[in-house]
Amino acid sequence: MRSLVRALLLGVAAAFSIGAAPNWNTTVALTNGGHLLGNPDAKVKLVAFVSYTCPHCAHFQQEADGAIRLGYVQQGKVSYEIRHFIRDPVDLTAAMLTNCGAPARFFQNHAAIMLSQDKWARVFSSASKTQSGRWYNGEQAARRRAIASDFGFYAIMEGRGYRRTDLDRCLNDNAMAARMAETTRADAEKYGLTGTPSFLLNGAFLLATSDWSSLRLQIDARL
């Protein structure tokens, strides 16, 4: 009797397992220079090149992230890759912090810094000459730590559960910084990138597309 009950329970569990759809909004994979969210075999592959110091990128995050995740990624129809396009030392510092920790944490790290851009970007205009001098002079890792402190990036990431020692370990990683700079150079050369946000769909660079309304039409046309 016990063996029969056990077999029935196993059968029910197997049925639920077979019928359960993957949660593509929690499926994150590292690519060669980026992070990919969703079904890697999706019919449409969206790549976004973004910079944290780009106001248009922050607007795109606000406008498009939920729509992309819920309307496309969740169904497994579209994969969504984010790649950094490094513009300046502040951008680099933010990018290194979003990459801190396990790949699965990236998209939430990315959103936390991008969605608070309107607050931390004010530091550009309010900083003293001495303060801003620390961002561009001295040892590279020390510059990034100064930026993380002055722009409040430490506080944002600590709110995500990170410890200061772990964040500093990431900011001190000069090899990571070099890889990000090289990825930006290579992507710019390969795709002719000159600004952000910029997009690829199934490997094709989209001209005159920098907002969600234009991008959405082109995604829908490929589904």
Phi, psi and omega in degrees: 000314180299319180294326178293315178299316180299319179296320178296317179297318178296323178294319177297315180299319180294322180296316177296321181296317181294322184277348184285128178277146178298147174270091186292340179282357173242009181261108184237133178229145173283138172249187177281075178113002180212187176235133182247127179255132173104197184288114182294343178257019180301150180298321181245129181246112181260130174239128178245129174261121186226157175231139183288337179266013179263114180300324180294328177292320177296319178296319179297318178301315180296318187278323194251335190303310181296320180295319179293314182296309186281322185273341188227306183294317186301325180277357180079010183276332185225134168262152188229110180252134174251130177235140181278139171239097190285125182252332187197174183298328178292316177301315179299315181300313179299317181297318180295325179288322179294335178274001183284128178095193183294146178306327182298341181272350189301309189296326176286323174300314180303312181296320183299317180281318182295318183286347177257013184303321183298336179274307185285337180294340179297339181297330179304319184268342184259349184289145175283166179297322178295317180296310181292335177298331180289341182279338188239358183230151178096187182297142189303311182295325178295323177299314182295323178293322178296318178296315181300324179286310186293325183268359178079016180293325177302313182297319179298313183286327175295327174294341176269002176098009179274151173264150181302322181297322179290321179295318178295325178299320178291316182293335180277357185277089181295332178294321177297316179301318180294320179297319180294319178296319180291322177298318177299315180299313182294318179294319179298319181290318184291318187251358181069035182289135176232349182202173180227153353286149174230157189222149168242143169235118182050040175087353182262130180286134182266120177278149175052040179229112179219007181225163186293321183299319178289319182293318183302317179300321183284328173296310182301324181293341183259356180271000000 
